């Protein structure tokens, strides 16, 4: 760097860039050597300071094990109920709409849906359409993969709804 640049204060910018590039090099992970030491890094072994915060110490025990267990049990119960309701509600709802095991019920929502689909497709209901799929489920029931998918989804929603309602009631107590 020239004397004029130093006089103009450009050394300050160059010094800052040099320090920044050195700190970038220090942040890059280094490869451990065969001796097990990491040059430029902290010595191997336990951290110099113990971690802070709840649950950071392996000897910390939950304050109230009974409450944690009952909270988990209720969440699992909500998940099971959500899964059962999701799988069990499908045949009931489809039957109420008119997709029955004997076919589409006259003057039902299903009949109106079939009529609209047939008009839109020029006289017939397309295979794989919503009406055809719902009629298939109404007549034969859900496949095992559909039951599993609905059960998992219903369980997730049930557990989420229980957690949401619990979080809301905890805020009310504070």
C-alpha positions in Angstrom: 0.0 0.0 0.0 1.4 3.4 -0.8 2.2 6.2 1.6 -0.5 8.4 0.0 -3.2 5.7 0.6 -2.2 5.4 4.2 -2.4 9.2 4.7 -5.8 9.3 3.0 -7.1 6.7 5.5 -7.5 3.8 3.0 -5.5 1.6 5.3 -8.6 1.5 7.6 -10.7 -0.2 4.8 -7.9 -2.6 3.9 -7.4 -3.5 7.6 -11.1 -4.2 8.0 -11.1 -6.5 4.9 -8.1 -8.3 6.2 -9.7 -9.0 9.6 -12.9 -10.1 7.9 -11.1 -12.6 5.7 -9.2 -14.0 8.7 -12.4 -14.5 10.7 -14.0 -16.3 7.7 -11.1 -18.7 7.6 -11.5 -19.4 11.3 -15.2 -20.2 10.9 -14.5 -22.9 8.3 -14.5 -26.4 9.7 -11.1 -27.9 9.7 -10.2 -31.5 9.1 -9.0 -33.3 12.2 -5.4 -34.5 11.9 -4.4 -38.1 12.6 -3.4 -37.1 16.2 -6.9 -36.1 17.0 -6.3 -32.4 17.5 -7.9 -29.7 15.4 -5.5 -26.8 14.5 -7.1 -23.4 15.0 -10.1 -24.9 16.8 -11.0 -25.6 20.4 -9.3 -28.6 22.1 -11.2 -31.8 21.9 -13.2 -32.8 25.0 -16.1 -31.5 27.0 -17.1 -27.9 26.5 -15.4 -25.4 28.8 -18.8 -24.1 30.0 -21.8 -26.2 30.9 -24.9 -25.6 28.8 -27.5 -23.3 30.3 -31.2 -23.6 30.4 -33.8 -26.2 31.4 -33.2 -29.8 30.2 -29.5 -29.1 29.4 -28.2 -31.1 32.4 -28.6 -34.9 32.1 -29.4 -35.0 35.8 -32.4 -32.6 35.5 -35.7 -34.4 36.1 -39.1 -33.3 35.0 -40.8 -31.3 37.8 -44.0 -33.3 37.6 -43.7 -36.7 35.9 -47.4 -37.5 36.5 -48.6 -34.3 34.8 -46.2 -35.0 31.8 -47.5 -38.6 31.5 -51.2 -37.6 31.7 -50.6 -34.8 29.2 -49.0 -37.2 26.7 -51.7 -39.8 27.3 -54.5 -37.2 26.6 -52.6 -36.2 23.4 -52.4 -39.8 22.2 -56.1 -40.3 23.0 -57.0 -37.2 21.0 -54.9 -38.6 18.1 -56.6 -42.0 18.3 -60.0 -40.4 18.4 -59.2 -38.2 15.4 -58.0 -41.2 13.4 -61.1 -43.3 14.2 -63.4 -40.4 13.5 -61.8 -39.7 10.1 -62.0 -43.3 9.0 -65.5 -43.9 10.4 -67.0 -40.7 9.1 -66.4 -41.4 5.4 -69.1 -44.1 4.9 -71.6 -42.1 7.0 -71.0 -38.9 5.1 -71.1 -40.6 1.7 -74.3 -42.5 2.6 -75.9 -39.2 3.7 -74.9 -37.7 0.4 -76.5 -40.6 -1.5 -73.5 -42.7 -2.5 -74.8 -46.0 -1.1 -73.8 -49.7 -1.5 -76.7 -50.3 -3.8 -75.9 -47.3 -6.0 -76.8 -43.6 -6.1 -79.9 -42.8 -4.2 -82.6 -40.9 -6.1 -83.2 -37.2 -5.4 -79.9 -37.0 -3.4 -76.9 -34.8 -3.7 -75.1 -37.7 -5.4 -77.8 -37.9 -8.0 -77.5 -34.2 -8.7 -73.7 -34.5 -8.9 -74.1 -37.5 -11.3 -76.5 -35.5 -13.5 -74.2 -32.5 -13.7 -71.2 -34.7 -14.6 -73.2 -36.6 -17.2 -74.4 -33.4 -18.9 -70.8 -31.9 -18.8 -69.4 -35.1 -20.4 -72.0 -35.5 -23.1 -74.2 -38.1 -21.5 -71.9 -40.3 -19.4 -69.9 -40.1 -16.2 -66.2 -40.2 -16.9 -64.2 -43.0 -15.3 -62.0 -41.7 -12.5 -64.1 -38.5 -12.0 -65.1 -37.4 -8.6 -68.6 -38.9 -8.9 -67.2 -42.2 -10.1 -64.7 -42.3 -7.3 -67.2 -41.4 -4.6 -69.6 -44.0 -5.9 -66.9 -46.7 -5.8 -66.1 -45.8 -2.2 -69.8 -45.7 -1.3 -70.4 -49.1 -2.9 -67.2 -51.0 -1.9 -65.8 -49.0 1.0 -62.4 -47.6 1.5 -59.3 -49.5 0.5 -56.7 -50.3 3.2 -54.3 -47.7 2.0 -57.1 -45.1 2.1 -58.0 -46.1 5.6 -54.4 -45.8 6.7 -54.0 -42.4 5.0 -57.2 -41.1 6.5 -56.3 -42.5 9.9 -52.9 -40.8 9.9 -54.4 -37.5 8.8 -57.2 -37.6 11.3 -54.7 -38.5 14.1 -52.5 -35.6 13.2 -55.4 -33.2 13.1 -56.8 -34.6 16.4 -53.4 -34.2 18.2 -52.9 -30.7 16.7 -56.4 -29.6 17.8 -55.8 -30.9 21.3 -52.4 -29.1 21.5 -54.0 -25.9 20.1 -56.8 -26.0 22.7 -54.3 -26.7 25.5 -52.0 -23.9 24.5 -55.0 -21.5 24.5 -56.1 -22.6 27.9 -52.5 -22.2 29.3 -52.5 -18.6 28.1 -55.8 -18.0 29.8 -54.3 -19.2 33.1 -51.4 -16.8 33.0 
